[in-house]
Amino acid sequence: MSANRPVKVIAVTGGKGGVGKTNLSINLSIALAELRRRVVLLDADLGLANVDVLLGLKAQYNLADVLDGSKRLQDVMLNGPAGIKVVPASSGVQQMTSLSPQEHAALIYAFNELADQLDVLMIDTAAGISDTVLSFVQAAQEVIIVVCDEPSSITDAYALMKLLNADHGVFRFRVIANMTRSNQEGINLFNKLNGVCERFLDASLQYLGSVPFDENVRKSVQKRQSLLEFAPRSKAASAIRVLAQKIDQWPVQATPRGHLEFFLERLLTADVSV
């Protein structure tokens, strides 16, 4: 492996809350770790963080401590299942929900110190279309949009993509349909979203696949375990592993795109032969 291999940076978002985005972020991270990737999961819901809670981890420090300079990222990372590392955010800290552009940039640049320690950075964004969501998504290489079969999920996902496309230069989105009752339902959801985007946006949508509705997901949340630990052979866990294998095949972005992004120094010096 090249010393200057670029890091794959993936933002998981969706506009609407309640579509299962955080659960997918956690379990995709674990599935990628099972494929022997070094994965860091960033909880980018800066005001209402819950990745550590869902995994039953106790965070002594978090991103607020990194931002005020009292801790380095290395100091706040938690050990998660399958060897993933979790960067916890703060919960109930008002000022973390309204960071300045300079503070967003400082957080994104702070990750440069981890560049040699990971292959994949997975970013679980907050719901909605706040500056924080837009900042983290724009700084990623790949954007996964999570949708489910509710009209508001499609409209919110479209609103987020419209904003990212028109104002922030994001031109490619991958789509996961979550909590589906059938494979066809997932395809129909994607087609609905893609139809609107083809008419109104200058962006390409790619369907990654679907994760079926599975009662084990709710049970795993109650147990504060990841689904892949709690029910590794469940329908949803199997579907997530298939998605992770697809994600693992994505080529890594190895050239800067001209705006603030994670591991920019690594991109500027990348050995693109890897």
FIMITI-746512 format. One record per atom (N, C-alpha, C): x, y, z; residue in one letter. Coordinates in steps of 0.001 Angstrom, whole numbers, padded with zeros to 6 digits, always signed. Last residue first. Layout:
N
XYZa;...
% end
This chain:
274
-002190+003843-006992v;-002743+002780-006135v;-004155+002435-006581v;-001273+005948-008422s;-001097+004633-009058s;-001723+003519-008218s;-001303+008380-007244v;-002556+007945-007874v;-002412+006584-008557v;-000250+009406-004361d;+000276+008522-005398d;-000932+007882-006052d;-000951+012774-003385a;-001351+011361-003541a;-000547+010669-004641a;-000732+015303-002512t;+000519+014558-002623t;+000272+013088-002950t;-003313+016240-002436l;-002317+017043-003166l;-000998+016295-003372l;-004556+014413-000790l;-004906+014437-002211l;-003833+015174-003019l;-003428+015103+001675r;-003173+013760+001126r;-003484+013724-000378r;-004528+017611+002027e;-003068+017484+001881e;-002707+016141+001256e;-007231+016943+002351l;-006810+017672+001151l;-005305+017544+000936l;-008861+015514+004132f;-007572+014963+003700f;-007050+015628+002430f;-012010+016833+003082f;-011224+016039+004019f;-009934+015551+003359f;-012106+020119+001546e;-012463+018707+001648e;-011547+017991+002626e;-013012+023098+000022l;-012634+022484+001295l;-013049+021019+001314l;-012336+022793-003545h;-012961+023408-002375h;-012536+022645-001122h;-011121+021471-005667g;-011116+022935-005655g;-011905+023577-004531g;-010853+018800-005655r;-011934+019342-006499r;-012068+020851-006368r;-007873+016773-005952p;-008679+017786-005270p;-009721+018371-006224p;-007896+013290-006714t;-007541+014650-007126t;-008434+015651-006392t;-008755+010778-006134a;-007330+011061-005893a;-006906+012436-006393a;-011257+008767-004816q;-010977+010079-005407q;-009524+010459-005104q;-011126+005330-005334v;-010909+006435-004389v;-010579+007694-005165v;-013810+003401-006753p;-012452+003966-006812p;-012337+005135-005842p;-015702+000988-004976w;-015644+002333-005551w;-014200+002801-005628w;-015699-001386-003621q;-015203-001400-005012q;-015108-000001-005626q;-016924-000865-001240d;-015498-001198-001206d;-014877-001171-002600d;-019549-000667-002029i;-018834+000553-001619i;-017321+000321-001656i;-020101-003391-002414k;-020174-002452-003552k;-019368-001190-003244k;-019835-004297+000198q;-018944-004843-000841q;-018940-003943-002076q;-021908-002915+001417a;-020515-002603+001788a;-019536-003135+000748a;-024133-004189+000302l;-023882-002770+000000l;-022432-002405+000297l;-023817-006690+001532v;-023780-006590+000057v;-023477-005148-000352v;-024190-005971+004193r;-022890-006505+003759r;-022739-006448+002241r;-026865-005228+004120i;-025851-004201+004409i;-024465-004697+003982i;-028102-007691+003716a;-028218-006643+002682a;-027137-005581+002871a;-027493-008955+006150s;-026992-009519+004881s;-027018-008475+003775s;-028918-007315+007906a;-027452-007414+008025a;-026850-007951+006729a;-031565-007811+007092a;-030999-006462+006935a;-029472-006501+006998a;-031850-010537+007750k;-032027-010068+006356k;-031349-008712+006135k;-029248-011768+010001s;-030577-011221+009683s;-030615-010721+008237s;-026898-012643+011000r;-027457-013379+009846r;-028843-012887+009449r;-026265-011044+013189p;-025387-011026+012008p;-025950-011741+010779p;-027596-009366+015320a;-028244-010367+014454a;-027472-010459+013139a;-025654-007902+016785f;-026842-008444+017435f;-027479-009579+016621f;-023671-007067+014994e;-023313-007855+016183e;-024528-008614+016716e;-025146-005756+013094l;-024239-006810+012637l;-023691-007646+013793l;-026495-003806+014565l;-027259-004920+013990l;-026338-006074+013623l;-024764-002899+017575s;-024977-002774+016136s;-025776-003981+015660s;-026559-002271+020622q;-025580-003027+019836q;-025804-002713+018372q;-028510-001579+022492r;-027312-000745+022294r;-026183-001544+021645r;-030860-002877+022570k;-029744-003549+023253k;-028454-002724+023199k;-032392-001222+020989q;-032748-001357+022411q;-031605-001975+023216q;-031130-001724+018552v;-031072-000376+019133v;-031382-000444+020631v;-031897-004354+018116s;-030466-004054+018314s;-030279-002676+018936s;-034640-004049+017724k;-034150-004802+018891k;-032683-004495+019179k;-034686-002661+015303r;-035228-002032+016513r;-034692-002726+017764r;-033542-004687+013711v;-032914-003358+013798v;-033376-002664+015077v;-035212-006855+013725n;-033953-006953+014471n;-033262-005600+014621n;-037228-006369+011939e;-037507-006104+013361e;-036236-006148+014208e;-036637-004835+008965d;-036230-005984+009776d;-036412-005612+011240d;-036942-003978+005589f;-037438-003754+006948f;-037156-005012+007762f;-033898-004323+003622p;-035286-004642+003957p;-035653-004244+005381p;-032221-001986+001769v;-032113-002767+003006v;-033540-003049+003460v;-031065-001769-001664s;-032030-001553-000592s;-031700-002420+000615s;-028752+000143-003748g;-029516-001044-003367g;-030441-000722-002212g;-027693+002252-005187l;-026772+001323-004539l;-027479+000026-004153l;-028164+003983-008075y;-028866+003183-007075y;-027915+002146-006502y;-027094+007236-008649q;-026815+005815-008850q;-027456+005033-007723q;-027599+010240-010390l;-027983+009400-009258l;-027672+007950-009595l;-025962+013200-011314s;-026246+011794-011624s;-026543+011039-010342s;-027222+016487-012093a;-026550+015530-011205a;-026860+014109-011649a;-028617+019044-012376d;-027467+018643-013189d;-026632+017658-012363d;-032202+018709-012046l;-030847+018865-011522l;-029791+018432-012532l;-034737+018265-013211f;-034425+019577-012629f;-032981+019774-012174f;-035061+015728-014347r;-035748+016892-014933r;-035155+018212-014468r;-033586+014049-012744e;-033241+014137-014180e;-033869+015369-014818e;-034961+014318-010324c;-033600+014856-010456c;-033190+014999-011914c;-037362+013004-010812v;-037378+014443-010489v;-036010+015046-010736v;-036376+010410-011280g;-037207+011089-012279g;-037221+012592-012066g;-035100+009711-008919n;-034285+009929-010124n;-035069+010689-011190n;-037287+009306-007256l;-036309+010353-006959l;-035510+010719-008204l;-038511+007139-008560k;-039278+008354-008246k;-038319+009537-008055k;-036475+005252-008592n;-036980+005789-009866n;-037758+007077-009668n;-036232+004704-005836f;-035124+005320-006569f;-035633+005967-007863f;-038729+003519-005387l;-038339+004738-004658l;-037231+005464-005406l;-038516+001268-007050n;-039549+002285-007313n;-039217+003608-006628n;-036472-000121-005756i;-036258+000357-007138i;-037259+001463-007470i;-037782-000712-003345g;-036565+000084-003362g;-036299+000691-004735g;-039835-002338-004258e;-040167-001072-003583e;-038961-000139-003579e;-038417-004526-005177q;-039095-003661-006155q;-039457-002318-005536q;-037611-005779-002853n;-036595-005174-003719n;-037230-004183-004675n;-039854-004836-000168s;-039435-005714-001267s;-038342-005014-002053s;-040100-003109+001873r;-040879-004354+001993r;-040529-005330+000875r;-037293-001311+003311t;-038205-001643+002211t;-038925-002968+002482t;-035468+000173+004864m;-036703-000355+005456m;-037747-000706+004391m;-034097+002372+002331n;-034043+001674+003619n;-035429+001240+004077n;-032229+002687-000517a;-033610+002640-000033a;-033610+001793+001236a;-029537+004742-001241i;-029947+003500-000570i;-031405+003661-000145i;-027759+006237-003892v;-029022+006151-003151v;-029201+004768-002538v;-025277+008665-004487r;-025629+007240-004451r;-026852+007120-003545r;-024662+011411-006623f;-025279+010904-005390f;-025535+009409-005539f;-022770+014012-007950r;-023052+012574-007952r;-023583+012143-006589r;-022206+016687-007737f;-022839+016227-008976f;-023177+014740-008996f;-022026+019605-005930v;-022023+018140-005796v;-022836+017571-006959v;-021876+022442-005740g;-021102+021719-006746g;-020998+020217-006538g;-023432+023982-004107h;-022194+023431-003538h;-021441+022499-004487h;-025788+024852-005268d;-024983+025816-004523d;-023614+025303-004088d;-026895+022675-006733a;-026935+024040-007273a;-025932+024972-006596a;-026354+020372-005124n;-026020+020433-006546n;-025898+021875-007036n;-027289+020942-002599l;-025897+020494-002764l;-025440+020632-004208l;-029978+021593-003228l;-029094+022567-002582l;-027622+022204-002799l;-030847+019154-004301k;-030954+020392-005084k;-029992+021446-004543k;-030505+017422-002143m;-029684+017252-003357m;-029696+018503-004226m;-032458+018449-000388l;-031049+018422+000003l;-030146+018312-001228l;-034802+018039-001873a;-034435+019408-001458a;-032955+019476-001091a;-034769+015213-002090y;-034636+016041-003295y;-034195+017463-002925y;-035172+014534+000568a;-033945+014095-000112a;-033705+014945-001355a;-037718+015626+000953d;-036577+016149+001717d;-035248+015761+001073d;-039261+014068-000809t;-039198+015526-000999t;-038003+016129-000260t;-038821+011462+000239i;-038438+011785-001144i;-038298+013301-001324i;-039866+011775+002814s;-038487+011327+002642s;-037983+011684+001245s;-042518+012436+002461s;-041621+013483+002967s;-040157+013074+002825s;-043618+009953+001582p;-043537+011104+000663p;-042542+012163+001140p;-041746+007095+002354e;-042641+008134+002876e;-042513+009324+001937e;-039880+004756+002284d;-041145+004910+001561d;-042119+005827+002297d;-036659+006402+002460c;-037592+005323+002781c;-038944+005674+002170c;-033178+006985+001661v;-034608+007303+001542v;-035431+006120+002039v;-030042+008451+001885v;-030901+007381+002400v;-032357+007832+002298v;-027366+009026-000181i;-028662+009562+000227i;-029536+008385+000660i;-023976+009369+000088i;-025051+008374+000077i;-026308+009039+000626i;-021393+010731-001664v;-022574+011094-000884v;-023618+009990-001042v;-017866+010962-001614e;-019065+010230-002012e;-020206+010604-001083e;-016086+012742-000526q;-015956+012383-001946q;-017223+011741-002474q;-016881+015644+001560a;-016717+014203+001311a;-016548+013951-000186a;-017494+018280+001776a;-016086+017922+002006a;-015811+016432+001800a;-020219+018346+001487q;-019401+018914+000410q;-017941+018491+000538q;-020928+017298+003978v;-021228+016545+002747v;-020354+017035+001599v;-020091+019299+005768f;-019498+017958+005837f;-019733+017166+004546f;-021686+021492+004857s;-020230+021595+004947s;-019579+020217+004936s;-024314+020609+005134l;-023805+020961+003804l;-022281+020981+003788l;-024432+020242+007936v;-024674+019122+007016v;-024037+019417+005660v;-023934+022908+008747t;-023049+021815+009164t;-023188+020616+008242t;-026067+024358+007753d;-024727+024636+007225d;-023762+023493+007564d;-028837+021990+007392s;-028079+023043+008077s;-026731+023256+007396s;-030971+020402+006541i;-030072+021015+005552i;-029327+022192+006178i;-031778+017180+008123g;-031995+018565+007718g;-030947+019079+006744g;-029823+015276+010507a;-030963+015452+009607a;-031039+016926+009203a;-026185+015042+010383a;-027453+015329+011051a;-028579+015313+010019a;-024222+012290+009013t;-024621+013698+009154t;-025907+013821+009973t;-021624+010321+009474d;-023063+010272+009721d;-023532+011696+009980d;-019092+009386+007420i;-019637+010554+008120i;-021146+010407+008239i;-016267+007396+007373m;-017720+007401+007190m;-018291+008528+008036m;-013310+006996+005819l;-013956+007863+006803l;-015438+007898+006461l;-011089+004338+005252v;-012425+004889+004998v;-012830+005790+006151v;-008541+003812+006079d;-008835+003644+004651d;-010148+004328+004286d;-006241+005280+008474l;-007541+004771+008029l;-007621+004665+006517l;-003894+006445+009251q;-004459+005418+010125q;-005782+004840+009629q;-002913+008571+007921d;-002177+007313+007776d;-002833+006159+008513d;-004683+010670+008685a;-004651+010184+007298a;-003950+008841+007128a;-005042+012004+011021l;-005411+010579+011014l;-005164+009910+009663l;-004466+014632+010618e;-003543+013887+011486e;-003838+012384+011494e;-006612+015574+009150n;-005352+015292+008444n;-004404+014450+009300n;-008703+016318+010747f;-008627+014902+010350f;-007341+014565+009599f;-008601+019031+010986a;-008093+018232+012110a;-007919+016766+011724a;-009961+020020+008804y;-008492+019948+008725y;-007909+019085+009842y;-012556+019902+009865i;-012219+019091+008690i;-010695+018940+008560i;-012366+021756+011957l;-012704+020348+012233l;-012281+019449+011080l;-011772+024088+010506a;-010824+023593+011513a;-011084+022123+011828a;-014097+024418+008984a;-012818+024138+008308a;-011811+023555+009292a;-015907+025024+011014h;-016102+023820+010188h;-014785+023422+009527h;-014738+027438+011807e;-014767+026305+012746e;-015027+024984+012009e;-015156+029020+009571q;-013779+028766+010016q;-013719+027561+010962q;-017955+029151+009452p;-017223+028455+008380p;-015784+028119+008793p;-019079+028520+012873s;-018725+029416+011763s;-018041+028606+010663s;-021749+026474+014128l;-020330+026777+013947l;-020130+027733+012785l;-024105+025717+015640s;-024011+026930+014811s;-022554+027367+014664s;-024048+023579+017276t;-025003+023519+016156t;-024896+024736+015244t;-022352+024117+019313m;-021866+023179+018288m;-022807+023110+017094m;-023741+025679+021095q;-022826+026368+020170q;-022289+025442+019079q;-025348+023797+022569q;-025944+024701+021593q;-024926+025254+020587q;-025177+020587+023217v;-024289+021755+023321v;-024664+022723+022198v;-026503+018158+023055g;-027074+019215+023880g;-026151+020391+024112g;-023646+016266+022635s;-025107+016236+022644s;-025607+017326+023577s;-020884+016112+020336s;-021487+016486+021614s;-023003+016386+021509s;-019585+013129+018710a;-019892+014562+018765a;-020554+014849+020109a;-016907+010737+018508p;-018201+011181+019023p;-018355+012693+018940p;-015639+008695+016240v;-015383+010064+016706v;-016717+010625+017181v;-014668+005351+016486v;-015801+006283+016472v;-015338+007637+016993v;-013232+002787+014579k;-013017+003883+015531k;-014182+004853+015379k;-013678-000789+014346i;-013895+000577+013849i;-013575+001569+014962i;-013372-003371+015310g;-012166-002563+015134g;-012399-001181+014567g;-015803-004560+015739a;-015031-005008+014562a;-013800-004145+014295a;-017173-001713+017501p;-017201-003114+017079p;-016355-003360+015830p;-014817+000896+018584g;-016141+000332+018323g;-016049-001116+017871g;-013111+003028+020669n;-013022+001742+019975n;-014419+001153+019839n;-013160+006576+020050l;-013556+005404+020837l;-013367+004140+020004l;-011240+009597+020110m;-011765+008432+019385m;-012043+007264+020320m;-010011+011662+021416v;-011461+011519+021621v;-012033+010263+020962v;-007315+011717+020786d;-007695+011578+022195d;-009177+011273+022388d;-007202+012145+018044q;-006668+010895+018566q;-007166+010627+019999q;-007934+014809+017916l;-008873+013764+017472l;-008499+012409+018048l;-006883+016366+020987r;-006694+016050+019565r;-007704+014963+019190r;-008232+018902+023206k;-007926+017514+022844k;-007647+017405+021350k;-008496+021636+023389s;-008038+020916+024589s;-007680+019461+024302s;-009548+023068+021267g;-008099+022895+021325g;-007598+022114+022523g;-012183+023237+020778d;-011633+024261+021681d;-010132+024075+021922d;-012461+021045+019044l;-012656+022402+018516l;-012072+023457+019444l;-012131+018922+020731v;-011174+019104+019624v;-011240+020552+019142v;-014340+019202+022345d;-013007+019319+022964d;-011914+019492+021903d;-016340+018712+020533a;-016290+020044+021161a;-014923+020277+021794a;-016024+016008+019937l;-015557+017017+018977l;-015507+018437+019554l;-015226+014678+023245n;-015872+014655+021926n;-015356+015800+021058n;-014630+012397+026019y;-014385+013637+025282y;-015074+013534+023923y;-015827+010093+026876q;-015345+011038+027891q;-015118+012416+027265q;-018472+008125+025945a;-017527+009126+025443a;-017126+010079+026562a;-019111+004813+025992k;-019113+005991+026875k;-018035+006964+026401k;-021334+002907+023926l;-019993+003402+024262l;-020109+004627+025165l;-023561+001708+022752g;-023273+001442+024158g;-021882+001872+024587g;-024200+002442+020247l;-023229+001353+020361l;-022874+001030+021818l;-025906+004557+020631l;-026421+003376+019923l;-025487+002180+020043l;-024100+006366+021824v;-025212+005809+022602v;-025728+004523+021954v;-022419+007032+019688d;-021854+006365+020871d;-022946+005702+021711d;-024309+008274+017990v;-023613+007049+017556v;-023062+006293+018773v;-025527+010679+018627n;-026065+009454+019227n;-025368+008176+018779n;-025750+014248+019091a;-024963+013065+018756a;-025569+011811+019372a;-026862+016818+018446l;-027648+015707+018997l;-026974+014382+018658l;-024975+018578+017392g;-025768+019004+018538g;-026527+017876+019218g;-023666+017356+015261l;-022868+018018+016299l;-023659+018418+017530l;-023488+014725+013672d;-024659+015402+014222d;-024161+016139+015469d;-021360+013267+012873a;-021368+014679+012490a;-022688+015367+012825a;-019384+010936+013936d;-020743+011382+014255d;-020783+012884+014005d;-017395+009081+011862l;-017544+010419+012452l;-019022+010704+012697l;-015609+006218+011962l;-016982+006714+011826l;-017093+008024+012590l;-012984+004808+010213v;-013330+005767+011264v;-014732+006281+010957v;-011555+001692+009392v;-012696+002605+009267v;-012802+003518+010486v;-009656-000183+007382r;-009542+000596+008622r;-010553+001742+008524r;-010945-003239+006082r;-010663-001814+005900r;-010550-001158+007274r;-011721-005896+006104r;-010334-005526+006450r;-009966-004097+006087r;-014340-006344+005986l;-013604-006523+004722l;-012146-006059+004866l;-015135-005503+008430e;-015087-006955+008219e;-014359-007306+006914e;-015244-002816+007871a;-014164-003302+008743a;-014018-004818+008620a;-017588-002793+006406l;-016334-002467+005713l;-015135-002919+006543l;-019370-003405+008472a;-019254-004330+007335a;-017970-004060+006537a;-019060-001123+010052i;-018653-002427+010581i;-018461-003432+009450i;-020120+000807+008316s;-018745+000935+008822s;-018219-000414+009304s;-022721-000114+008048l;-021844-000111+006856l;-020379+000002+007282l;-023558+000354+010678n;-023431-001019+010201n;-022643-001136+008896n;-023453+003190+010928i;-022771+002303+011872i;-022514+000945+011241i;-025059+004050+008783s;-023664+004509+008907s;-022859+003555+009785s;-027513+002850+009454l;-026798+002432+008238l;-025332+002834+008309l;-028109+004271+011786n;-027956+002816+011825n;-027202+002296+010613n;-028350+006827+010680t;-027281+006537+011653t;-027034+005034+011760t;-030608+006527+008923k;-029291+006940+008433k;-028150+006563+009390k;-033268+006066+009185g;-032338+004993+009525g;-030899+005259+009120g;-035014+008100+008890v;-034913+007171+007753v;-033895+006051+008013v;-035221+010088+010832g;-036031+008876+010966g;-035962+007896+009816g;-035189+013243+009033g;-034828+012378+010150g;-035675+011113+010131g;-034352+014104+005632k;-035338+013807+006676k;-034733+012983+007810k;-031593+014300+004428g;-032584+015356+004587g;-033488+015080+005773g;-029601+012444+004163g;-030914+012111+003622g;-031945+013212+003733g;-026360+010752+004349t;-027278+011843+004650t;-028655+011505+004067t;-023069+010035+004756v;-024392+009405+004717v;-025402+010433+005208v;-020099+010464+002958a;-021105+011097+003818a;-022434+010382+003640a;-016908+009143+002838i;-018306+008902+002451i;-019232+009584+003448i;-013756+008935+001521v;-014576+009706+002460v;-016033+009677+001986v;-010865+007095+001420k;-012226+007153+000866k;-013123+007824+001903k;-007672+008609+001159v;-008690+008009+002019v;-010058+008145+001332v;-004819+007808-000947p;-005914+008674-000498p;-006933+007884+000334p;-001549+006862+000039r;-002824+006425-000518r;-003954+007338-000032r;+001100+007269+000573n;+000237+008419+000327n;-001090+008033-000305n;+002279+004851+000791a;+002236+005676+002002a;+001279+006847+001825a;+000539+002188-000856s;+001320+003425-000909s;+001178+004210+000389s;+000849-001193+000000m;+000000+000000+000000m;+000885+001243+000000m;
% end
